[in-house]
Structures are given as C-alpha cells and as structure tokens.
Amino acid sequence: MYSAKGSQLLNNVARQSGLSKQLSVAHSYKSTAFLSSRNVSAGKLSYTTSRASQHLNKQSQDDNGDRTRLSRSQWQQLAKIAPITQHSRFNHSLATKAASEEATGEINNRIMQAAKANDSERVVAEFVAGRKSGVSMSTQTYDAVLDAYGSMKTRNRNQSVKAMCDVYDDMVANGVTPTAHAYATLIKTLCRRDSEVNKSVHALRHKVSLFGTGDDRLGQLRTESQTIVKRALLLFEQAVKEQQTQEFDVDLYNRMLNMLSINGNTKDALVVYEHLEGSKTANPNNMTFSMLISMYGYAGDLKAVHECFKEYRSLRHKLPAHDPVLVYNAYVFAHVDAGDLPGALELIENVLAKDEIRPTITTYNKIISGAGARNDYEIIDEILRRFVSDPEMPRPDVNTYGALLAAYCHKGDIAKATEMYEQMSQYDISKQYGRIADYVCLLRQHKQPERGLKVLQESTSKGLLLDAELFKEVLQGYMELNEFKKGERALESLTSLYAKSNFINDQSPIVNVAMDFATKSENLSVSVSVIRHLFKYSIKLNPSLASAIIKHYDAAKKDPALWEEFSSTAGSRDFGVIFEALFRTVNERNQFATRIFDLLNDIKALGVPITMPNLNARVLTRLGRAKNTQAQARWESEFEPFLDGCSEGSVGKAVPGSSQSAEFIGHSNAAVSKAVQGNLHGAVECLEKEVIQQGQIPKAEVVRDIIQNATRHKDLKSAERVYNLTKETLMNPEKPWNRRGIQSVLNSMLIAYARAEDVPRAKEFYDSMRAQGMVPDGDGYASLLACTPNSTADESSDAMDIYEEAMRHNVRPTVYFYNVIMSKLAKCRKIDMVLHMFEEMKKYNVVPNSITYAAVITACIKCSSETRAEQYFHEMLKAPKYFPRIGVFNSMIQFYTQQRPNREKALEYFHLLQRYNLQPSGHTYRLLMEVYANIPPYDMVTAHKLLTDMSKRHNLQPGPNHFATLIHSYGCLHRDVPSAVAVYKEMQKAEVKPDETVFQAMFNTYIENNDMPAAESLYKEMLAQGYSSSPYIENLFISGYGSLGQIDKAEAIWNNMADIKNEHNNLVREPSTYEAMVKAYLANNDPEKAAQIVKHMQGARNYPVKVVEAVHQLLREEKPQQLREQH
C-alpha cells in the first residue's frame, strides 16, 4: 500500500493460502481469477507513507453524488415489469431497420422525460416496450434506465438485481459502450445487494442452528452472492480496461472493499485498493481504512491490521474531516474477529485512551458478542464489572443486553439469561429477533414454555414480528411436557399474535403446527377447541385431522373422565366440529348413518342446542346420495325439534287466519319490485290500493323491503308513508305479525332516519324496540352510531358502548357494523382495538371490504405504524373481493407527505392508484403539490404545473386549497414572497374565490417574512371583500406582533376575542390562541402574564387536561432556559 515500512503487510498476500483455510468453510468461492490480468506486485502495492501522503495531499474532489439520481422508494410492482429477456434483445443494426429514427427519438425522449420526473417505473416500462418493438437506445438512455433499476433496487430490499444486469447485457449486445456512470451504478447496486444477501444468510444460519431445520434459501443466497461478486469484479475490471472510472467515487471503492472482505477475497480487495490509490477522482477516507482493517481482521492477519492502523494514525489529520471512532472501533473489532479478545480490551485501555478516543457502547458490544461465541465468560464478567465500577464507561444499550443474553443462552445459564432479557426488554426490542429466539429456545430446553409464551407476548407488543419457528418452539415445549390444556390456550394467544403481521390461510406454516398439536393431544376437548380457533381463519379440516378428531371422540366416549371434561363445556359449535369431521372421513353408507345418529343422540342426551346452518340439508343430501331413504326419514323425524334453531330466518311463513291468495302474493311482489327499481311512489300506491285496501295484511318482509329500498334511494317520505300505512297492524298485538317481522320493520325505520341524520327520530325507534325487548341488527346499531353526534371527548367510548351492547345481545355483526366501529376507533388512535375488531371479523366470517381496510390503515397511520399500514394496504390489494377506492390511496400519500416525508414512497402510491384506474381527486393533487413543494429536493416547477395538469388530465378545476398549498410553500418554506404573491394573483385571475386557507397562507407568508404592513393591508382588504376572520388568522397576527416586540398589538387582538361565542363577538379563542399568546409574552420576557393566560385557559372552557397541559408546558420549558441564561 504505502512504502517499504509497510511492505510486510501487503506481502501477506503471498500467505493467503494459509489464511484461506479458515475462510474456506464459509466461502468456497474464490474470485481472484477474475482480476488475474492485473499484475499485483508487492512493490507497487507496498505500504508507503510517502505514497499515501502524496496521494492525500491532492486537492480533494467532490463526490460524484451530485449527478441527478432517481428517487428511492419501494416499488412493489418491480417484479411485474418484465426484465429484458433473451428473445427481446435485438442486434443494434436490426433494431435500426425495425424502427424509424423518429420512433427511436420519441421513445428515447419519453424515457429521458420520465427520468427527469424521477418516475423510475415509467422509465423501465418505456424501455421494455421500446426494446421489444426494436427501438435502439442511446447511451444516455441506458444510463437513465440503469439509474431507474438501481433506484428501485435500493427502495425494495431483498430484490434481485438480475433485471438490472440484463439491461447492461442488452446494452453491450447492441454495441453501446457503457459509460463510467453506468459502471458505477451497476457496481454500487451489486455491492448493496450482496450486503443484503449476506445479512439474510447470517439470519438464516442462525435460524437453522437454533431450530435445526434446513432452508433451501441458504443455498440459493450463497449462489447469488457468488454470482454478484463475480459480476462486480468483471464490471470493475472492464471499467478499468476501458478507462471508464471517472465516476468511481470513494464510496464505490469502499463498498467493493467491504464486499470482497466479507466474502474472504483479500487478494482482489487489494487490487481494488490499488486502483483507488491511483484514482484521480477519489481519495481514501476513514471508511477506507476501516474497511481495510476489517478485511484483515476477517482474515485473522493481526500483523496487517496493526500496520494498516499505524498508517491511519499517521494520516488521520490529513484525511477529510471525520469521526475517528469508526476506525478505532474497526481496530478493536478486527482483534475480536481474529479471536484476540484480551488484545481488544488492551487496545481500549492503551491505544484509545492514549489517543483520547472515547470508546462507544458499540465497542464493548462487539467484544461481548465475540466472547460469547468463544465461551470466554471471564471477559464478559470483566466488562460487566467495569460497567458497575467505572462511571466513565458508556451506558449499556439494547444491543449490550442482547449480546449478553445471547452469550448466556449459549452457555445455558437460564438465570443470567433471564436477568439480561429483563434488562433488554426495557428498550425497543423490535429488532432483537435472534436474541429473543435464543432465549425462547433456552426456555424450552429448561421446560419453561409458559415463560416462553410470556416472552413472545411481551416482545410482539413491542413490535417484534412473530414467525412460525417461534410459534412452533413454544408449542413444542407444551407438547414435550404433555401440557396440552395449557398449550391450547397458548396456541390461541400465539395465533392471534401471528395474525397481526401475517395473513392466515390453509397454506400458512402455523396451520400444520396447530393441526399437529390437535392430533397429538389425544384430548377431545383440546382438539376441538384448537379446530374451532382455526375455523376463525376459514381453515378447513384435512382428512388426517378429521380422522384424529373421530378417534379422540371414540376414546372420550370410552373414558368417563375425558367424556365428562368434554361434555361439561361442549356447545353447539364444539359438536359442529365433530359433525364436520364425520362429513370428511366416514364414507361407507351405513357407517355414516350409524355415526350421525349416535352423535345426534349424544347431543340430545346433553341438551345441547343445534345452531349450525345447513346441517339438516347436508345430512339429508349425504343420505340421499347413498340412497338410504330409511335413514333420511328417520333423520327428518329426529331432527325436527332442532329445525327452529338451525333456521336462518322466518321469512315466507303464512300469516295465520289470513287469505294468502296467489293474487295477493303477486301484488306484494309487484310493490317490492317497483321499490327495487326506484319507483317508490308506485310501490307505496300498489301496496296501499292492491293489498291494504283489499283487506289483506302485508307481510312484514314486504314492508321491510320497501322501507329499505326507500332508504337506499334517499326517499324518507316514502319510507314514512309505508310505515304509517302499516303501523297499526304492526303495533297491534292481536294482529298476526310475528315478532321477528316487527323487529325487522322497526329496525329498517331506525336505519332510514339514521341515514337521513334525523337523530331524534332514529332514537325514537331505538327506544321503541328496546321497550319491546328487541334490539337492532348490526346495520341498525352501526347507523345509529354513525349519525349520533359525539357527546364525549373521546368518540371511542360511544363506539365501544354500542359494540358492547350489540355483543351482549348476541347481535350478529355485519361488515357495515365493523366499519363504523373501527372508523370511530381509528379516529381516536385506538389501534389495538381496531386490530382486535379486524381479527374478530374472521371469527364471525365477516369478509372485510375496502372501507374496512381503510379504517385499519387509518388507525396504523394515525399511530405512525408504517410497517403495519403497508402490510394491511398490500393485504387489501390481494383480497379477492377488493374494490379499489381513492380514499385509502390518498391516506397513504398523505402519510408519506406530512407524517413521514418521503417523495418516492408518496409517488409510489400515486402510481399505484393509476394502475388500478382510479381517477385522482382534488385532494390527491393537493397532496402531490406538497410532495414536490415541501419535500427535498424541492421541485416547485412540477408542483406549480400540477395546477394545469389536474384540469387537462382529469378535468378537475383547481380550488382555493390548491393555491393555498403553493402560496404556503413559496412564502413560508422557501421564503419566496414574490412567487407566493404571484400565485395569489394567478388565483384571482382564474376567478377562484379565496377561502380561509388562502388567507392563512398569505398572512403566514407576510408575517414569517417580517412584512407586517403587507399582512395588515391584506387583512383590511379581506374584510372589505366581505370575508370574515377566524381564530387561526388572529393567532398568526398574535405570533407576528409578539415576535416583533409589539405586545400591545398582540394584546389588542387577544382582547378582541372571546372564550365563548356570543352575539357581539364571533371570534372564539381556540387552544392554539392561548398557546400563541403565551409564546408572545414569553418572547417578550413577561412570564407572569403568560402564566395568567394559562390560568385563564384553565377556567375559561372545559378543555381536555392534555390540551391545557401542553400550553402549561411552555412555562415549564421557559424557566430552565432563563436559569441557563442567568448562569
């Protein structure tokens, strides 16, 4: 590397054969041949200080990161974009013949325009289409396409780079010479992918070692890593050969060094370093030395590690400004990787202390991990003693306790491991899967599955994602102890936890685990309970488990204790599982009949009601297929007492004592048919003249259907008329309407008034039903909740009151019921309740729709749970009955615009809504304006252009909120007042009337840019035009005057407002008004008056405690600040 002094270090290349022994186990692939054309000499690569000093004294050059790059976001649809396959590649000359120059230019231009717009997906789509049609591409176009693939790759972790490499192959095959930028993009992306692959390999190896199961992905990933390294080296060599390395920055060289060192390829890493050393566009930095030191640490060559670090120390102050801790940590880590743990500790005590480098907790975490892997617990004990005795030691973090937990699990010390877990669990453990898995496995070894269950419950509540391996590990612990009863409760809990992050169906890995558990339990009560829990997720019985259930049933009948355990708690659904098992296992004609009657006799003996829909029909059909008419007749006779319980409704029953002629039925059907078609007037007239006036009593179902159709068509008057025509009969106890019919009519009227937002009348019908001992159905409860104005500070309490009442009366919930409840809970950020409801829907076989998912996603967004929001969003897209709606897409765009600003992610969801042929709404365009105007790198040209795009593309006229968005971005974010004013004038020219949002944006622009006269002038203009002010506009002036020291003017505005709206004053103080006034006083060093405002707020209105406390906190923050200033 640098001069004779260090030549011994690089001459160690000659000794690599010896070092490679320790690497050959993990890395069988050697790639030095790929750079064999390079003649690596010890002299040229010698470690000379003079060479390095001369190199580092060159004028530093900017990293080539200034080149325009495409956006970074996770394009989920990358896999859908076809890579350039062999049949779609064209010879350059043939392509030229196939496509005219005009078409070629047009497609290349479209690709470049998409690249400038950072639309990576469109770049790739245009490229694929163009190449398939035979259009040739320019060098610049290929660069843009590689950028697009590269950017999508960085956004979508664990995505193969094969498609990107195919673009390069296509480029070369068509005679287009790759540029330095193309090589740099490819190499960096390959290095990033290799890093991902190696992380996955490490995680899978850990899983395999823990759970003892093979994983085919390991071999695939190793092969992929070998292919990536080979490809990256070939590209590097080709770029050097073609002298296309102008865009090779130091980051590229460092990534190459890291990739090669991890893969055990020290020799090629030195060749890469030689090129960095001779580069005119890049200089080594601290990261370079860190990589080199790590490389020799992996190889176990501590002599080279010392030489490399020695060189760094001599050049430390000549390197670009950096934090030296990175290199010093690498020095310590290299000793740990080489197995010299005492040497690592000695470095901290001597070298780091001498150079005044304070070790971080990461330094000690690495030593602890290394000591645990080598069973060196004396080192661990020494570090723990230092943590206790030395106040200068860094504070342990979650990774410290994680490393200690792993070490003690490796040792088998359950007491110490538990102590470390308790410490670790006080932190964020969502990324500590490996350590928690170690601990759960140790608990199973020590026969403590109950503790393992609690660990997983606690960990998942803190964000850890439960997988099938941990699920199985805990259940295996219960099975080994033969504690199936406890295990059944654990299984139910774990399944619910697993369902929070995974969709459960017949293919889910936990289903086989649960079925195996049910089969091996040999306890009918446990097995049936497990199957019932699986039924919540629409899992069907397989023949093997069905046979086991029948076997357990027969065994229980022979064992009085087992039968007592089962029969004492068995209900209709438990016997439903056994019926289902019979249908799936017993095929012989007479055996099925015998079995089914034995089971029916057991039910009769226990007095268990049968409420299974379609059971009667299924049994009769099965017996009919077997042509067992005798058994059919017997079943009909014996099952007759259960028919009422199994019926799904009482529609179609004749009204006793009435003449139900065919003519009457025809008129009733005609009335309903007219209502369905929307002819409500004709329906009511037909019912009145042809049925009621003829002395007939209409069925409750007919009245209900007409009312429901009137509600659907928003014709409340027709609903009222039908009800008034029939209510005498309805409410007369002597008349022959059945109770269920009365309930359905009253429920329909409740819904009609609720949908019309007539709350008093809706509650009248609710009260009428409750007075008669009836309750609304699921839609009735939901409609009542949806129209009821919130009477509490927390809407979730109203929602839960309705929910609990409905559940208490065994009301069957509907999808609308869940949607309304969950929407209310989501609004109040009750994410756990929302997810509980979502899981409960599966229990009742209620299929979620797009509105359901919107409520779940909204709850996740409001709680900033990005992972869950994306999980449920993509689950929604895969739902078989999904009907796309714009609202949920807007919610995701807004999340990545305002809560987690990320332009690329926001645009991802915009492109996704286009793919589903959804028309963007005005709100969508307002969010897009924010995406370009408010998120770096700012693109005000594109943001402004959206005003015309929304009109041209989707016939949407810009509204005041669109102009307000641009005004705020120009004026407040970019401090460009002239442009903000220009937008305001543009709005006036377009004859768009301003609203409060526009005036707020303009006032904010002037005030934040210290132009109070302009703000005051606009205020007068606003009032003169007939517009009113608002508390939020007044707040801006209070803040503005306060910041300028004009507290008298701020007080005048305050005094002009009131706490409660009255006939003299419409400007009512909001909590933000109090906050603005407190800040104004504090800014003018008057904390006493600020305290008076807080006191006034506490007594003015019944504000929630949290709201008042937030304003009061401003005073508390001011006091320490004053003390610091005085000090």
Summary of the structure (lengths in Angstrom):
residues: 1127
radius of gyration: 37.0
end to end distance: 53.4
largest distance: 117.3
contacts: 3626
relative contact order: 0.03
helix: 72%
strand: 1%
